[in-house]
Every structure is written in structure tokens, then in C-alpha cells.
Amino acid sequence: MRPKTLPLIAIIVLTVATLAGGYYGSRAQRLAAAGVADEVPDVLTDGFKEALAVVQESYAGKVDLESLGKDSIQGMLRRLDPHSTFFTKQEFDDIQTEQSSRTYGIGVTIAKRYDHVYILSATPGSPGHRAGLRYGDAIVAIDKENVGDWTSDRVMHKVRGEKGEPVEITVERAGAPSPITVRIRRDEVKLPSVRNAFMSGQAGTGYIALTGGFSSKTDEEMTEALARLKQEGMRQLVLDLRGNPGGLLDEAIKVSKKFLAPGEKIVEVRGRDGESSLHSYQAPDDNAPETMPMVILVNRQTASASEIVAGALQDHDRALIVGENSFGKGLVQGVFHLWGGTGLVLTTAKYYTPKGRSVQRNYSNVSFYDYYLNRRETEQTAATAHGDVFMTDLGRTVYGGGGITPDIEVKSPETGQARGRLFYGIFDFVRQLVAGQIQGHREYRIAETQYRAKITPDETNRYPVTDELVAAFQQYIADKPQFGLSEERFNANLAYVRTQMRRELITAAYGPDAGEQSYLPDDAQFRKAIESLDQARMLADNASRARGDRQ
């Protein structure tokens, strides 16, 4: 056996024995009384070692023991639940780094767009920004290794590394005659939880996009965003939790405290031992919360810690929830550091909202991939499927057992094949357009992104999506079969074309924060949130009066 496989194989045996403890524990005690206390671990370890030896000696293909070991652990953990996971040393290091709100890399935002991984933005002042990387650059090689068919995750892991270490990035740039290679030294890069915060243009309405997960700096970032927006005149708030995958429980509790009255429960965590492992968290008696009307946006990718925040504020009638059912993750994971720098994230408890709701979605008889893709086409609503009905402080009906059900449902726009093609086609077109490569539209050339946290109407209107530009785009994709659509299907999606093209142009000109800001007026869920603020105000006022009556 190769020496490098020894730690991982040892971990497999150790993990099997540890996780099997709950099942074998009482039996082991009986065996000990009979003088055969070592039988169980011998069966486990010897059986695995024997199977591994047969694979090494007899398997016709190539045996990658590292991958085999990891997959063995993952297969075992998936028999428990979808969220217990084993991480290699590199993966575990990445997770811990991200939860500290920082990492070491080059400071660019990347995404896979049909044929390559592209740079969408470079954080101002970051190593990638100083090196001249820009919107639309296609990453084709890293340290001379071709990455043309890699996923964005794989590229991200390759780009990250130790602080100060160099990395060589080769990009293809629209309009450039040959690939461009830059040598960059990695440096600290912030990974904020609050990705955007600005006054929405509606009277006194602030918008905070808490979409980057819950890390060690989340509460601090929320405090700063709230203070800044209040100085700008915020009197009501739209808190966007869409796409927030969760993170640190403590930070979700801190964020919830900002909006809940003294003594109000936030979440209850129940371990395997019932009352002895129950932990209840509430706002402190001297809490001084924000009292402004509030709407929270959720979608099917809102999960875990973000569901704790949404659930607590919904149970206490503190905020109105708009959007669609959240992901439905009500399991709490403990983090275990294993030998060799690897790690185990193991479900150790379940959390419940203040009214006792479990939001965990049913994962029995569901494939691992369907669970994570959140496929619910054939599922009924949480109330119908599970019968878990609860009442808020004011007696409103809410549901458990299938994520956070919004008070006002607004589904995300359907994507489908036509819009998928248009999405990629628009990106490819704008990439060429801002590089000055679309004949007759040189006025759209953008030499360098002028990053803005907030844009004015004049800046938004500087790059109009005219009928002539739309016609040029239609002609552009007509010559490219991977993007092309019939005229009928193109016209049916004309509003989407205009909206998405403006978003890409503003992103190229002023950065992704400005691009998101320009898109919000066309966002159906956000528009409904704005329309619902009066209702949110009435809800908050009624809840406040009810608390006063109880006191």
C-alpha cells in the first residue's frame, strides 16, 4: 500500500467504528460480558481491509486508493442523511477559511458560461484587479495547465493557495489577437456575507442582500449595512436571503437578535439525548432591536442558518416572507477534526423554530441528487404532505416539515431551454460588445470597469438597450447554432433579452453590485416585496401591540 493512503484508510476504519457506535454500543456491552469485547471492531476493520486487498490484487482497472477511500466514507455517511459529509484536507481547509470570511487567492468572481470559465469581475485593489483581469476574460490555463473544460469550482480551487505564492493565469480576451498571461501573487481576499446594500429608490426603502452565507463576520457586516442605510434615510427594509446556503449558527442567532423583542425565542436545538441536549436561544432581556417594517425574500436555495432567521421572524410576526418555499434544511452539523487534517461534518442535532417547527425536508426515498437539486415537482405543500400546522404569535398559520413557506408566494421565473440559450448568448454578445467588436456599436466599448456600490439613473441610462442593439444581438446569435432560436421564440422572450442585456452591460461597466441593482426593478419577487411593505408594517405594529398587551 502506498504510504500516502495510510492516513485515509485509517480514517475510514476509525470513522466506521465511531459512527457504528450508536448501533453496536449496547451489543458491545453484552459481548464484553461474554468475554468477546473485541469482536465488533475486528469484524469492521478486518472486513474492510480484506475487501481492499481483493480490490488491489484483482481489479482490472486502475485503483485510486485516495478516491476509493473518500468515496467509501461518503457512501457510508449518505446512509445517515444528506448533510453528513467527509472532507479531504484541502476541502476542509477551504471550508474553514471561508467561514472566517477570507481566503487567499486573486480576488476575481468567476462563472462557467457554456464553453469556458469566465471572469465576471475583479475586486478593486485585489491581485487580479491590479494584474488587469477584467469582465469577459475566458480562463484557458492556470500555471500552463489547460483548464478549458474545467468547472468553475475546479478553477477556483486551483487559483486559491498560500498567501504570497505566485500563480500564472492565461486568458483569452475578446478583441485581443492572442492569449494574455499574467503572473499574480495570491493575497487575502474577503468573502463577504452581505453582498449588496443600498437604498432601492423607493421612498425610505433599504435593500440588503445577505446572500453570501453566514460566516464569522456576518453580524458585523449587517450592523454596518444597517447603520449606513439608516443614515441615508432607511425607514423600511427588504432583506434578501435568496440563495443563502447557511453557515454558522451563532451568526444566524446574532442577526435574528437585531430584529426581535427582548426575551423572544430565536431557535431551539435538540440533540439525540432529548431534554439533556436541548439548547434554546432567545433575544436578551436588554435587547434593543430594529423596529422598521421588514420583508424577507427567500427561494429554493435559501437554506439552514438563513431559514433560522426567516423562521424566527415569521413565527413572531416580525417580518413578512415573500418568494417560494426555502430549501428545507433543519439538521445541525458538528465539525470533527480528524487525523491528517481531514474533517467530518456530522449531523448531531435538529433545530426548531420558536413555535416548534422543524423545517427539514423529507429525504427518505429521495435520491441524493434529487434532494440537493431540490426537485419538488411532484411534492405537495408542506401542510398537505406532513400535516405540520403551527400558529404564529398573532395566530397566523405557518407550516413545518418542508422549508419555510412564504406568506406571499412568488415563484422564480421559469428558465427553460430558450432562456438558457439566451442567457449564454447575451453574455457572449456583451463580452464582444464591450470590447468594441460589434460593428456599428463602438459607443458601447468599455475600456475598464468603474466599480460602483451604487449607481445613478444617469449611469444606468448611459448604456441603453435600443431596438438597434437588440437587432444586432438577434443577428449575432443567428450565426451561432448553440445560441440560435426561431424568430417566434426570440420575440416571445424579448422582455427577458432587454432586461438581461442591461444587467450584463451595467455589470461590465460598473461591476456586479451595480448589475444587481439595475436588475431589481425587473425582479418579480423584489417588486412584490416592495408592494408588501405596507402589509409588513401592519403586521409589525399588530405584533408590537400584542406584546404590550401580554406585558
VEXDREN-2710 file (C-alpha; in Angstrom, 1 decimal):
% VEXDREN-2710
k/r/px/py/pz
1/MET/0.0/0.0/0.0
2/ARG/1.3/3.5/-0.9
3/PRO/2.3/5.5/2.2
4/LYS/0.1/8.4/1.3
5/THR/-3.0/6.2/1.5
6/LEU/-2.4/5.1/5.1
7/PRO/-4.0/8.2/6.8
8/LEU/-7.1/8.0/4.7
9/ILE/-7.6/4.2/5.2
10/ALA/-7.0/4.7/8.9
11/ILE/-9.7/7.4/8.9
12/ILE/-12.1/5.1/7.1
13/VAL/-11.7/2.4/9.7
14/LEU/-11.9/4.9/12.6
15/THR/-15.0/6.6/11.2
16/VAL/-16.8/3.3/10.5
17/ALA/-16.1/2.3/14.1
18/THR/-17.2/5.6/15.5
19/LEU/-20.4/6.0/13.5
20/ALA/-21.3/2.4/14.1
21/GLY/-21.1/3.1/17.9
22/GLY/-24.7/4.1/18.2
23/TYR/-25.8/0.9/16.5
24/TYR/-23.4/-1.5/18.1
25/GLY/-23.0/0.1/21.6
26/SER/-25.4/-2.0/23.6
27/ARG/-24.5/-5.1/21.8
28/ALA/-20.8/-4.5/22.5
29/GLN/-21.5/-4.3/26.2
30/ARG/-23.2/-7.7/26.1
31/LEU/-20.3/-9.1/24.2
32/ALA/-17.9/-7.8/26.7
33/ALA/-19.7/-9.6/29.5
34/ALA/-19.2/-12.8/27.5
35/GLY/-15.5/-12.2/27.1
36/VAL/-15.6/-11.2/23.4
37/ALA/-15.4/-7.4/23.6
38/ASP/-13.1/-7.1/20.6
39/GLU/-15.4/-8.9/18.1
40/VAL/-17.2/-5.9/16.7
41/PRO/-14.2/-3.7/15.8
42/ASP/-12.4/-6.7/14.4
43/VAL/-15.3/-7.6/12.1
44/LEU/-15.5/-4.0/10.8
45/THR/-11.8/-3.4/10.3
46/ASP/-10.9/-6.9/9.1
47/GLY/-13.8/-6.9/6.6
48/PHE/-12.8/-3.6/5.1
49/LYS/-9.1/-4.5/4.9
50/GLU/-9.9/-7.8/3.2
51/ALA/-12.2/-6.2/0.6
52/LEU/-9.5/-3.5/-0.1
53/ALA/-6.8/-6.2/-0.5
54/VAL/-9.0/-8.0/-3.0
55/VAL/-9.6/-4.8/-5.0
56/GLN/-5.9/-4.0/-5.1
57/GLU/-4.9/-7.5/-6.2
58/SER/-7.8/-8.4/-8.6
59/TYR/-9.5/-5.3/-10.0
60/ALA/-9.0/-5.0/-13.8
61/GLY/-8.9/-1.2/-13.9
62/LYS/-6.8/1.5/-12.2
63/VAL/-7.3/1.7/-8.4
64/ASP/-7.1/5.2/-7.0
65/LEU/-7.0/4.5/-3.3
66/GLU/-7.4/8.1/-2.2
67/SER/-10.7/8.4/-4.2
68/LEU/-11.8/5.0/-3.1
69/GLY/-11.2/5.8/0.5
70/LYS/-13.1/9.1/0.3
71/ASP/-16.0/7.6/-1.6
72/SER/-16.2/4.8/0.9
73/ILE/-16.7/7.2/3.7
74/GLN/-19.2/9.3/1.7
75/GLY/-21.2/6.3/0.8
76/MET/-21.5/5.3/4.5
77/LEU/-22.4/8.9/5.6
78/ARG/-25.1/9.1/2.9
79/ARG/-26.9/6.2/4.6
80/LEU/-27.3/8.5/7.6
81/ASP/-28.5/11.8/6.0
82/PRO/-27.7/14.1/3.0
83/HIS/-25.7/16.6/5.1
84/SER/-23.2/14.4/6.9
85/THR/-20.0/14.7/4.9
86/PHE/-16.3/13.8/4.9
87/PHE/-13.8/16.4/3.6
88/THR/-10.2/15.9/2.4
89/LYS/-7.6/18.1/3.9
90/GLN/-7.8/20.7/1.1
91/GLU/-11.6/20.7/1.1
92/PHE/-11.6/21.1/4.9
93/ASP/-9.1/23.9/4.8
94/ASP/-11.2/25.7/2.2
95/ILE/-14.4/25.4/4.3
96/GLN/-12.7/26.7/7.5
97/THR/-11.1/29.6/5.5
98/GLU/-14.5/30.6/4.0
99/GLN/-16.2/30.6/7.4
100/SER/-13.6/33.1/8.6
101/SER/-14.8/35.4/5.8
102/ARG/-11.4/35.3/4.0
103/THR/-9.4/33.2/1.7
104/TYR/-6.1/33.6/-0.3
105/GLY/-6.4/33.9/-4.0
106/ILE/-6.5/36.6/-6.7
107/GLY/-9.8/38.3/-6.0
108/VAL/-11.9/37.6/-9.0
109/THR/-15.5/36.4/-9.4
110/ILE/-15.8/33.6/-11.9
111/ALA/-18.6/31.5/-13.5
112/LYS/-19.0/28.8/-16.1
113/ARG/-20.6/30.1/-19.3
114/TYR/-21.2/27.4/-21.9
115/ASP/-17.7/26.8/-23.1
116/HIS/-15.3/28.3/-20.6
117/VAL/-14.9/29.6/-17.1
118/TYR/-15.1/33.4/-17.4
119/ILE/-14.1/36.3/-15.1
120/LEU/-17.2/38.4/-14.3
121/SER/-15.4/40.9/-12.0
122/ALA/-12.2/41.6/-10.2
123/THR/-12.4/43.1/-6.7
124/PRO/-10.9/46.6/-6.7
125/GLY/-7.4/46.6/-5.3
126/SER/-7.2/42.8/-5.4
127/PRO/-4.2/41.0/-7.1
128/GLY/-6.4/40.1/-10.1
129/HIS/-7.6/43.7/-10.5
130/ARG/-4.0/45.0/-10.3
131/ALA/-2.9/42.5/-12.9
132/GLY/-5.6/43.8/-15.3
133/LEU/-8.0/40.9/-15.4
134/ARG/-11.5/42.1/-16.4
135/TYR/-15.1/41.2/-17.2
136/GLY/-15.3/38.7/-20.0
137/ASP/-11.9/37.2/-19.8
138/ALA/-12.0/33.5/-20.5
139/ILE/-9.6/31.5/-18.3
140/VAL/-7.9/29.0/-20.5
141/ALA/-4.8/27.9/-18.5
142/ILE/-3.5/28.1/-14.9
143/ASP/0.2/27.5/-14.4
144/LYS/0.3/26.4/-18.0
145/GLU/-2.3/23.6/-17.4
146/ASN/-5.2/23.8/-19.9
147/VAL/-8.4/24.4/-18.0
148/GLY/-10.8/24.8/-20.9
149/ASP/-13.2/22.1/-19.9
150/TRP/-13.0/22.6/-16.1
151/THR/-15.8/23.5/-13.8
152/SER/-15.8/26.9/-12.0
153/ASP/-15.3/25.0/-8.7
154/ARG/-12.2/23.3/-10.0
155/VAL/-10.8/26.5/-11.4
156/MET/-11.4/28.2/-8.0
157/HIS/-9.6/25.6/-6.1
158/LYS/-6.7/25.7/-8.5
159/VAL/-6.4/29.5/-8.2
160/ARG/-6.5/29.5/-4.4
161/GLY/-3.4/28.7/-2.4
162/GLU/-0.9/30.1/0.2
163/LYS/-0.6/33.8/0.7
164/GLY/2.3/35.2/-1.4
165/GLU/2.6/32.2/-3.7
166/PRO/2.5/33.1/-7.4
167/VAL/0.0/31.7/-9.9
168/GLU/0.1/32.2/-13.6
169/ILE/-3.3/32.9/-15.3
170/THR/-3.8/32.7/-19.1
171/VAL/-6.9/34.3/-20.5
172/GLU/-8.5/34.8/-23.9
173/ARG/-9.8/38.4/-24.2
174/ALA/-12.3/39.5/-26.8
175/GLY/-10.5/41.6/-29.4
176/ALA/-7.0/40.5/-28.3
177/PRO/-5.0/38.8/-31.1
178/SER/-3.5/36.2/-28.8
179/PRO/-4.0/34.8/-25.2
180/ILE/-2.8/37.0/-22.4
181/THR/-0.7/35.6/-19.5
182/VAL/-0.2/37.3/-16.2
183/ARG/1.7/36.2/-13.1
184/ILE/-0.1/37.1/-9.8
185/ARG/0.8/36.6/-6.2
186/ARG/-2.0/35.4/-4.1
187/ASP/-3.2/37.6/-1.3
188/GLU/-6.0/37.7/1.3
189/VAL/-9.4/38.1/-0.4
190/LYS/-12.6/38.9/1.6
191/LEU/-15.7/36.7/1.2
192/PRO/-18.5/39.0/2.5
193/SER/-21.9/37.7/3.6
194/VAL/-23.6/41.0/2.8
195/ARG/-23.0/41.1/-1.0
196/ASN/-25.0/44.3/-1.6
197/ALA/-26.7/47.1/0.4
198/PHE/-28.3/50.3/-1.0
199/MET/-31.4/52.5/-0.9
200/SER/-33.7/51.0/-3.5
201/GLY/-35.1/54.2/-4.9
202/GLN/-38.5/53.6/-3.3
203/ALA/-39.2/56.1/-0.5
204/GLY/-37.2/55.2/2.5
205/THR/-36.7/51.6/1.5
206/GLY/-33.4/49.9/2.0
207/TYR/-32.2/46.7/0.4
208/ILE/-29.7/44.3/2.0
209/ALA/-28.6/41.2/0.1
210/LEU/-27.4/38.8/2.8
211/THR/-26.7/36.1/0.2
212/GLY/-23.1/35.0/0.9
213/GLY/-23.8/32.6/3.7
214/PHE/-23.2/33.1/7.5
215/SER/-19.6/33.4/8.4
216/SER/-17.7/34.9/11.3
217/LYS/-18.2/38.5/10.1
218/THR/-21.9/38.3/9.1
219/ASP/-23.2/40.1/12.2
220/GLU/-20.6/42.8/11.9
221/GLU/-21.4/43.3/8.2
222/MET/-25.1/43.5/8.9
223/THR/-24.5/46.1/11.6
224/GLU/-22.5/48.2/9.2
225/ALA/-25.1/47.9/6.4
226/LEU/-28.0/48.8/8.7
227/ALA/-26.2/51.8/10.2
228/ARG/-25.2/53.2/6.7
229/LEU/-28.7/52.8/5.2
230/LYS/-30.3/54.4/8.2
231/GLN/-28.0/57.4/7.8
232/GLU/-29.3/57.5/4.2
233/GLY/-32.9/57.6/5.3
234/MET/-34.0/54.0/5.5
235/ARG/-37.4/53.5/7.3
236/GLN/-38.2/50.1/5.9
237/LEU/-36.2/47.1/4.8
238/VAL/-36.1/44.3/2.2
239/LEU/-33.7/41.6/3.5
240/ASP/-32.8/39.3/0.6
241/LEU/-31.9/35.7/1.8
242/ARG/-32.3/34.1/-1.7
243/GLY/-29.5/31.7/-2.5
244/ASN/-28.1/31.9/1.0
245/PRO/-26.8/28.4/1.8
246/GLY/-26.5/28.9/5.5
247/GLY/-23.4/28.6/7.7
248/LEU/-22.6/29.4/11.3
249/LEU/-25.5/29.0/13.7
250/ASP/-24.1/31.7/16.1
251/GLU/-24.2/34.3/13.4
252/ALA/-27.7/33.4/12.4
253/ILE/-28.8/33.9/16.1
254/LYS/-27.0/37.3/16.2
255/VAL/-28.7/38.5/13.0
256/SER/-32.1/37.4/14.4
257/LYS/-31.5/39.3/17.6
258/LYS/-31.3/42.5/15.6
259/PHE/-35.0/42.4/14.9
260/LEU/-36.6/40.5/17.8
261/ALA/-38.0/41.9/21.0
262/PRO/-36.3/41.1/24.4
263/GLY/-36.9/37.6/25.5
264/GLU/-38.3/36.3/22.2
265/LYS/-37.1/32.8/21.3
266/ILE/-35.0/32.5/18.2
267/VAL/-34.3/28.8/17.8
268/GLU/-34.2/25.6/19.7
269/VAL/-31.6/22.9/19.1
270/ARG/-32.4/19.4/20.1
271/GLY/-29.7/16.7/20.2
272/ARG/-30.1/12.9/20.2
273/ASP/-30.5/12.7/24.0
274/GLY/-33.7/14.8/24.2
275/GLU/-34.0/17.2/27.1
276/SER/-30.4/16.7/28.3
277/SER/-29.1/18.0/24.9
278/LEU/-31.7/20.8/24.3
279/HIS/-30.4/24.3/23.8
280/SER/-32.8/27.3/23.5
281/TYR/-31.7/30.7/22.2
282/GLN/-33.5/33.9/22.7
283/ALA/-33.0/37.7/22.4
284/PRO/-31.5/39.0/25.7
285/ASP/-33.7/40.9/28.1
286/ASP/-31.9/44.2/27.3
287/ASN/-32.1/43.7/23.5
288/ALA/-32.8/46.9/21.5
289/PRO/-34.0/45.7/18.1
290/GLU/-34.7/47.4/14.9
291/THR/-38.4/48.1/14.6
292/MET/-38.8/49.1/11.0
293/PRO/-41.2/47.3/8.7
294/MET/-39.5/44.3/7.1
295/VAL/-39.9/41.9/4.2
296/ILE/-37.6/38.9/3.8
297/LEU/-37.1/37.3/0.3
298/VAL/-36.5/33.5/0.2
299/ASN/-36.2/30.9/-2.6
300/ARG/-35.5/27.3/-3.0
301/GLN/-31.8/27.8/-2.3
302/THR/-32.4/29.6/1.0
303/ALA/-31.1/27.0/3.5
304/SER/-30.1/26.2/7.0
305/ALA/-28.9/29.3/9.0
306/SER/-30.9/31.6/6.7
307/GLU/-34.0/29.5/7.4
308/ILE/-33.4/30.0/11.1
309/VAL/-33.6/33.8/10.6
310/ALA/-36.6/33.6/8.3
311/GLY/-38.4/31.1/10.6
312/ALA/-37.8/33.1/13.8
313/LEU/-39.0/36.4/12.3
314/GLN/-42.1/34.7/10.7
315/ASP/-43.1/32.9/13.9
316/HIS/-43.0/36.2/15.9
317/ASP/-44.8/38.1/13.0
318/ARG/-41.8/40.4/12.8
319/ALA/-41.4/40.1/9.0
320/LEU/-43.4/39.1/6.0
321/ILE/-41.9/36.3/4.0
322/VAL/-42.1/36.7/0.2
323/GLY/-40.9/34.3/-2.5
324/GLU/-41.1/30.5/-2.7
325/ASN/-40.5/27.6/-0.3
326/SER/-37.0/27.6/1.1
327/PHE/-34.7/24.5/0.8
328/GLY/-35.7/22.8/4.0
329/LYS/-32.6/22.0/6.0
330/GLY/-33.3/21.7/9.7
331/LEU/-30.3/19.5/10.6
332/VAL/-27.4/20.8/12.7
333/GLN/-23.9/19.6/11.9
334/GLY/-21.0/19.3/14.3
335/VAL/-17.5/19.6/12.9
336/PHE/-14.9/17.0/13.8
337/HIS/-11.2/17.4/13.1
338/LEU/-9.7/14.1/12.0
339/TRP/-6.1/12.9/11.7
340/GLY/-4.1/14.2/8.7
341/GLY/-6.1/17.5/8.5
342/THR/-9.2/15.9/7.2
343/GLY/-12.6/16.7/8.6
344/LEU/-16.0/15.2/9.3
345/VAL/-19.2/17.2/9.3
346/LEU/-21.8/15.1/11.1
347/THR/-25.4/15.7/11.9
348/THR/-25.6/15.9/15.7
349/ALA/-28.9/17.7/16.3
350/LYS/-32.1/19.2/14.8
351/TYR/-33.2/22.8/15.1
352/TYR/-36.8/24.0/15.6
353/THR/-38.3/27.5/15.1
354/PRO/-39.7/29.3/18.1
355/LYS/-43.1/27.7/17.6
356/GLY/-41.6/24.2/17.4
357/ARG/-41.5/23.8/13.6
358/SER/-38.9/21.6/12.0
359/VAL/-38.2/22.8/8.5
360/GLN/-36.3/19.8/7.5
361/ARG/-37.5/18.4/4.2
362/ASN/-38.1/14.7/4.0
363/TYR/-35.1/12.9/2.5
364/SER/-36.3/9.3/2.7
365/ASN/-36.8/7.5/-0.6
366/VAL/-35.3/10.5/-2.4
367/SER/-32.0/10.2/-4.3
368/PHE/-29.1/12.3/-3.1
369/TYR/-29.0/14.3/-6.3
370/ASP/-32.8/15.0/-6.4
371/TYR/-32.5/16.1/-2.8
372/TYR/-29.8/18.6/-3.5
373/LEU/-31.3/19.8/-6.7
374/ASN/-34.5/20.4/-4.6
375/ARG/-36.8/18.8/-7.1
376/ARG/-40.3/19.2/-5.8
377/GLU/-42.4/18.9/-8.9
378/THR/-44.4/16.0/-7.6
379/GLU/-44.4/17.1/-3.9
380/GLN/-47.4/18.6/-2.2
381/THR/-47.2/21.6/0.1
382/ALA/-45.7/21.1/3.5
383/ALA/-49.1/21.3/5.2
384/THR/-50.7/18.7/2.9
385/ALA/-47.8/16.3/2.9
386/HIS/-47.0/16.4/6.6
387/GLY/-49.9/17.9/8.4
388/ASP/-47.5/20.1/10.4
389/VAL/-49.6/23.2/11.1
390/PHE/-48.5/25.9/13.6
391/MET/-49.6/29.3/14.7
392/THR/-47.6/32.5/14.9
393/ASP/-47.8/34.9/17.9
394/LEU/-50.7/36.6/16.2
395/GLY/-52.4/33.3/15.2
396/ARG/-51.4/33.2/11.6
397/THR/-51.0/29.7/10.1
398/VAL/-47.5/28.6/9.2
399/TYR/-46.1/25.1/8.3
400/GLY/-43.3/22.8/9.2
401/GLY/-41.6/19.9/7.5
402/GLY/-40.7/21.3/4.2
403/GLY/-38.8/24.5/4.4
404/ILE/-40.1/28.0/5.2
405/THR/-43.4/28.5/3.4
406/PRO/-43.7/32.2/2.3
407/ASP/-46.6/34.3/3.4
408/ILE/-46.8/35.6/-0.1
409/GLU/-45.7/33.1/-2.8
410/VAL/-44.0/34.5/-5.9
411/LYS/-42.2/31.8/-7.9
412/SER/-38.9/32.4/-9.6
413/PRO/-39.1/32.9/-13.4
414/GLU/-39.1/29.7/-15.4
415/THR/-35.8/29.3/-17.2
416/GLY/-36.2/26.6/-19.8
417/GLN/-34.1/25.9/-22.9
418/ALA/-34.9/29.1/-24.7
419/ARG/-33.9/31.4/-21.9
420/GLY/-30.9/29.2/-21.2
421/ARG/-29.7/29.7/-24.7
422/LEU/-30.4/33.5/-24.5
423/PHE/-28.6/33.8/-21.2
424/TYR/-25.4/32.4/-22.6
425/GLY/-25.9/34.2/-25.9
426/ILE/-26.3/37.6/-24.2
427/PHE/-23.2/37.1/-22.2
428/ASP/-21.2/36.2/-25.3
429/PHE/-22.6/39.1/-27.2
430/VAL/-22.0/41.7/-24.4
431/ARG/-18.5/40.3/-24.0
432/GLN/-17.8/41.2/-27.6
433/LEU/-19.8/44.4/-27.5
434/VAL/-17.9/46.0/-24.6
435/ALA/-14.6/45.0/-26.3
436/GLY/-15.6/47.1/-29.3
437/GLN/-16.1/44.0/-31.6
438/ILE/-19.7/44.5/-32.7
439/GLN/-19.7/46.6/-35.8
440/GLY/-21.7/49.8/-35.7
441/HIS/-21.9/49.9/-31.9
442/ARG/-18.4/51.2/-30.8
443/GLU/-20.1/53.6/-28.3
444/TYR/-20.6/50.6/-26.0
445/ARG/-16.9/49.9/-25.7
446/ILE/-15.8/49.8/-22.1
447/ALA/-12.0/50.0/-21.5
448/GLU/-12.1/49.4/-17.8
449/THR/-14.8/48.6/-15.2
450/GLN/-15.5/51.6/-12.9
451/TYR/-16.7/49.7/-9.9
452/ARG/-19.7/51.2/-8.1
453/ALA/-21.6/50.1/-5.0
454/LYS/-24.4/52.3/-6.1
455/ILE/-25.3/53.7/-9.5
456/THR/-27.3/56.8/-10.5
457/PRO/-30.1/56.8/-13.1
458/ASP/-27.7/58.7/-15.5
459/GLU/-25.2/55.9/-15.2
460/THR/-27.8/53.2/-15.8
461/ASN/-29.1/55.1/-18.9
462/ARG/-25.6/55.5/-20.3
463/TYR/-25.8/52.1/-22.0
464/PRO/-29.3/51.9/-23.4
465/VAL/-30.7/48.6/-24.8
466/THR/-32.1/50.1/-28.0
467/ASP/-34.0/48.3/-30.8
468/GLU/-30.9/48.5/-32.9
469/LEU/-28.8/46.8/-30.3
470/VAL/-31.5/44.0/-29.9
471/ALA/-31.5/43.5/-33.6
472/ALA/-27.7/43.3/-33.6
473/PHE/-27.9/40.6/-30.9
474/GLN/-30.5/38.7/-32.8
475/GLN/-28.3/38.7/-35.9
476/TYR/-25.3/37.7/-33.7
477/ILE/-26.9/34.6/-32.3
478/ALA/-28.5/33.6/-35.6
479/ASP/-25.0/32.9/-36.9
480/LYS/-24.2/30.7/-33.9
481/PRO/-26.3/27.5/-33.7
482/GLN/-25.5/27.0/-30.0
483/PHE/-27.4/30.2/-29.2
484/GLY/-29.8/30.5/-32.0
485/LEU/-33.6/30.4/-31.7
486/SER/-36.5/30.8/-34.0
487/GLU/-37.8/34.4/-34.5
488/GLU/-41.0/33.4/-32.8
489/ARG/-39.3/32.1/-29.7
490/PHE/-36.9/35.1/-29.7
491/ASN/-39.8/37.5/-29.8
492/ALA/-41.6/35.6/-27.0
493/ASN/-38.6/36.3/-24.8
494/LEU/-37.9/39.9/-25.9
495/ALA/-38.5/41.4/-22.4
496/TYR/-36.0/38.9/-20.9
497/VAL/-33.5/39.8/-23.6
498/ARG/-33.7/43.5/-22.8
499/THR/-33.6/43.0/-19.0
500/GLN/-30.6/40.6/-19.1
501/MET/-28.7/42.6/-21.6
502/ARG/-29.0/45.7/-19.5
503/ARG/-27.8/43.7/-16.5
504/GLU/-24.7/42.5/-18.3
505/LEU/-23.9/45.9/-19.7
506/ILE/-24.1/47.5/-16.2
507/THR/-22.0/44.7/-14.8
508/ALA/-19.3/45.2/-17.4
509/ALA/-19.4/49.0/-16.8
510/TYR/-19.7/49.3/-13.1
511/GLY/-19.4/45.8/-11.5
512/PRO/-21.7/43.0/-10.3
513/ASP/-23.2/45.1/-7.4
514/ALA/-24.4/47.7/-9.9
515/GLY/-25.6/45.0/-12.2
516/GLU/-27.8/43.5/-9.5
517/GLN/-29.1/47.0/-8.6
518/SER/-30.1/47.6/-12.2
519/TYR/-31.9/44.3/-12.3
520/LEU/-34.0/44.6/-9.2
521/PRO/-36.8/46.7/-10.8
522/ASP/-37.5/43.8/-13.1
523/ASP/-37.3/41.2/-10.4
524/ALA/-40.9/39.9/-9.7
525/GLN/-40.1/38.8/-6.2
526/PHE/-38.5/42.1/-5.3
527/ARG/-41.4/44.0/-6.8
528/LYS/-43.8/42.0/-4.7
529/ALA/-41.7/42.7/-1.6
530/ILE/-41.9/46.4/-2.2
531/GLU/-45.7/46.1/-2.7
532/SER/-46.0/44.2/0.6
533/LEU/-44.2/46.6/2.8
534/ASP/-47.5/48.3/4.0
535/GLN/-48.7/44.9/4.9
536/ALA/-45.4/44.2/6.8
537/ARG/-45.9/47.5/8.6
538/MET/-49.3/46.4/9.8
539/LEU/-48.0/43.0/10.8
540/ALA/-45.2/44.5/12.9
541/ASP/-47.5/47.1/14.5
542/ASN/-50.0/44.4/15.5
543/ALA/-47.3/42.2/16.9
544/SER/-45.9/45.1/18.9
545/ARG/-49.3/45.9/20.4
546/ALA/-49.9/42.2/21.2
547/ARG/-46.6/42.1/23.1
548/GLY/-47.6/45.2/25.0
549/ASP/-50.9/43.6/26.0
550/ARG/-49.1/40.5/27.2
551/GLN/-46.7/42.5/29.3
END
